[in-house]
Amino acid sequence: MARPKKNQVVETADVIGGTLPENEPLQMGRGDVALAVSLPNGIVFNDIPKAGGGFKTIKFAGLNDSLRGQSSGILVDGGQALCVRLPLADWEALKSIHGKSELFTGVDGCPPVIREFADAQAFESAKRGGEFADVKTGLEGADPEALGVNSGVRNA
């Protein structure tokens, strides 16, 4: 995506919960939608129309954003998600522009990495039900056994 223009509005979706212990739940407002975001590094959409003309940028935090600027840390393993709130109008615009992307449809039978929930309670119910365990981002480590790699000794 192109670099945002100097006068472009930038909005970051508020994290209102998640599968990680440090995620504190926040309240949703009227006209908000809850989204589960399972991206390790987040994403920025800078082509969302705003009321009155022009465009605005919407940022979704990634699971590992808390490590930004840190000299050490542990990357979050797969099967996790952040619950973020976004105004319904922005979500509808985002879906109409990017809704056919693999981010929103999933790949190879895996759930999408950004998906809608009715509210934060529905997200919490999905979390308790283990619905995020099968989410794949494409950055997970490979299983050598599944790939048929022999762990034999190499000759020097």
Phi, psi and omega in degrees: 000154182288157177293138181296149178287159185300325182262014183279137179286134177244124178240134176256129178294129181288132174283124182244006178166187178171179180273351180272147184299330184279357181281113178272128180290139175245168180274147175267147177266167176293133181087009177260158175236145178264132180234138172267124180241116183250027181276132180291329186243005180075177180203154180236132174245119184246023182234033182268121181297143176245157179299137180089003178098161182086190183228159173229163181253135175241128179251134171252127178292152175260163180298331183258012182298334180292345179273350182302126180083356179274149178277342177205165180166174181246126178291144179288134179285165179297171179079019180242164178203152169258144173258120181241155176251145181214143175301138183303321180297320178292321179295317179298319178294318179298315178296321182292329181273315189242007187301337180271359179292152179298340175301324186257348183249339183088167182226136175051042177082358177278151177295156177293156180273348170230117180216155188270143172232155181299319179196181182295329179293322177295322175298314180299321178296318178295323179297313179295329180279358178074024183292345183266355183299328184265002181288128179243134181257345184094355179250010178289154176292151180276146176268111184301323181295319179294334180268359178075029180275128176277135178262043180288170180277134177273141175278137180278000000 
